[in-house]
Amino acid sequence: MGKTSIGLNGRNILVTGSPGFIGANLVLRLLGEMTSGTVISLDNMNDYYDPALKSYRLELIEKAAEKSNVRHVFVKGSIADKALVDSIFAEYKPSVVVNLAAQAGVRYSIDHPDVYIESNIIGFYNILEACRHYPVEHLVYASSSSVYGGNKKVPFSVDDKVDNPVSLYAATKKSNELLAHSYSKLYNIPSTGLRFFTVYGPAGRPDMFYFSATNKLVKGENIKIFNYGNCKRDFTYIDDIVEGVYRVMQGAPEKANGEDGLPLPPYAVYNIGGGTPENLLDYISTLQEELVRAKVLPENYDFEAHRELVGMQAGDVPVTYADSTALEKDYGFTPKIGIREGLRNFTEWYSGFYK
Ligand SMILES: NC(=O)c1ccc[n+]([C@@H]2O[C@H](COP(=O)([O-])OP(=O)(O)OC[C@H]3O[C@@H](n4cnc5c(N)ncnc54)[C@H](O)[C@@H]3O)[C@@H](O)[C@H]2O)c1
């Protein structure tokens, strides 16, 4: 599908889920790249993980905004609050919306289903309705590799069937893609869904394996390695994700009419993943080496004594593996940063932040 170029300068850009991990990094990039305009961050700052990290990321954003010609506005609130979402769209009439706000996490969705429906379904619906009433040039939103469920065919392609989610989280993300398709078709809203593959990096999410394992090892606790280590993950470093989102924001699916004279949905979905799935045990070995190198843990740390190999957890999948050729073809970009470099950056950040 053809793309319509969108210049970001001078525009109002709404990023929900900033200062979440990906959102904060995206906003920092926007403040660095744009020469004028306004970036609005909307986040409810919930305590799913330590909100101090969100405050820290918000401080980084505010510092960057002081040096930027771009105005930054932070609104604390929920995308599930329809009146609030409407008022933000009425005031700023954003040209581009990047919806990253969501309740993330596969395992948490087993015990806390309500918040997934509230944030990921009702919240996303509110964003779509606002895009309908205050037309935007491009709605970009986070989907997830989890939509591929237990698919056996690898690498995962956006042309594959994804009708068998194995967690409520995955079901909400797949629902987002379906809802976006209907709004793209009905109201001619250009929308692009991005299926992210296990994103990691400095000031990332403490609920994710590399970060929670680090916290546990530092406290001398054991780490659990699921499926006895027989997992492969297409780990994607944060800078690669930001590069992908930044490029995609500026190229919206083209509007066109079908034979019936009605709009064809200006709708697209892409994978963003490195395409080099890593064995979980190799990833852990690299993390260990980098933790020692960054002096987070001593050289004689007994890693073997702190590992527990356990079975698969409900909702988890054994493999994720992205086919990102469509992203490369349409936006000239494929994630490139390997786990050595990515984990080095994480451990160095961790060492500075916590010590
Ligand atoms: N990090 C990954 O590996 C990964 C992989 C696939 C998809 N994703 C998706 O990417 C997006 C960003 O993920 P992240 O890793 O930055 O997670 P994150 O939890 O750090 O960021 C999400 C932010 O959204 C906010 N939020 C949650 N519910 C909200 C609501 N109702 N209203 C307003 N704000 C709300 C949170 O406070 C948080 O700051 C999410 O949609 C997530 O599902 C992430």
The ligand as an ORCA input file, in Angstrom:
! r2SCAN-3c Opt
* xyz 0 1
  N       7.770     -3.646     25.992
  C       7.430     -4.678     25.215
  O       8.172     -5.668     25.121
  C       6.146     -4.645     24.424
  C       5.922     -5.700     23.518
  C       4.747     -5.698     22.778
  C       3.842     -4.665     22.921
  N       4.086     -3.665     23.805
  C       3.083     -2.584     23.918
  O       3.738     -1.365     23.754
  C       3.091     -0.354     24.542
  C       4.087      0.329     25.439
  O       4.669     -0.660     26.278
  P       5.813     -0.359     27.339
  O       6.714     -1.509     27.343
  O       6.329      1.013     27.138
  O       4.948     -0.442     28.684
  P       4.815      0.580     29.904
  O       3.934     -0.125     30.878
  O       6.135      1.054     30.351
  O       4.035      1.781     29.240
  C       2.647      1.860     29.157
  C       2.227      3.135     29.858
  O       0.818      3.261     29.717
  C       0.312      3.773     30.935
  N      -1.088      3.368     31.007
  C      -1.581      2.136     31.246
  N      -2.914      2.174     31.229
  C      -3.268      3.459     30.959
  C      -4.487      4.129     30.807
  N      -5.637      3.493     30.946
  N      -4.467      5.446     30.514
  C      -3.305      6.128     30.404
  N      -2.102      5.548     30.559
  C      -2.095      4.227     30.822
  C       1.190      3.197     32.025
  O       1.183      3.992     33.189
  C       2.546      3.143     31.350
  O       3.322      4.282     31.678
  C       1.977     -1.061     25.282
  O       0.787     -0.911     24.535
  C       2.403     -2.510     25.268
  O       1.295     -3.380     25.364
  C       5.222     -3.622     24.565
*
